[in-house]
């Protein structure tokens, strides 16, 4: 992500150390002259705040106190503005004030239209894009809600924001997954809610997608996934969302997988699931509640190992 932007635990630990001991400092300054060259400076956390959660909340809420939102030249300095944004969202999971902190950022950014657009684009880049190393739907929802609550966001920008929020709120962890019916290769219909399994791995795919083929091979070769299937705890349900196409007719799958196609394209037409990329994986429990949403083979393996 973004050439000079660093996303690391060591950096997060630096920020949290500052939060805990109450020291403010300017990073990216180093040998720079603070009065003549831009930099980003954290707020000074009051010594009176002693509990870690209080200090984390203060840091999140006052994170942007020293940032000049009116200076649009900072938009062209990713090593300052974009890096500060990445560090900011790394702090948010550690405080219950995350929603207020995001509201504060969007409100302050709205003093300059271009700056507001820039921070909205950063939230999309890091929180919405599925290949982002810090993709986080919980944080994305906070940003989308803050944007919709801000009168400075015009109607043209609100429409995609509303759509993304609507899709993000579907099939959340803990929700019952949206039900659907597919036609399997034996011509029988199978309904998601009727499949008996302690755990169910949903694999939505497009048979013409090369990445889907690679993930299918990864699933087929996974000793963790296959071992859990051998024990009878897990079943795998692969769903072609493109309908009964020649590519689906010619595709082959492991015999114990349940494989079907959405003949009527209802899943896409009714937007039952949010497909940011193909394939899309979900892990469900016995009641078809979502355990992992838009996840990866590695995350599924990690969950199964635990």
Buried (B, 14 or more C-beta within 10 A) or exposed (E): BBEEBEBEEEBBEBBBEBBBEBEBEBBBBEEEEEEEEBBBBBBBBEEEBEEEEBBBBBBBBBBBEBBEBEEEEBBEBBBBBBBBBBBBBBBBEBBEBBBBBBBBBBBBBBEBEEBBBBBBEBBBBBBBBEEBEBBBBEBBBBBBBBBBEBEBBEEEBEEEBEEBBEBBEBBBBEEBBBEBBBBEBEEEEBEBEEBEBEBBBBBBBBBBBEEBBEBBEBBEEBEBBBEBBEEEEBBBBBBBBBBBBEEBEEBEBEEEBBBBBBEBEBBBEEBBBBBEEBBBBBBBBEEBBBBBBBBEBEEBBEBBEE
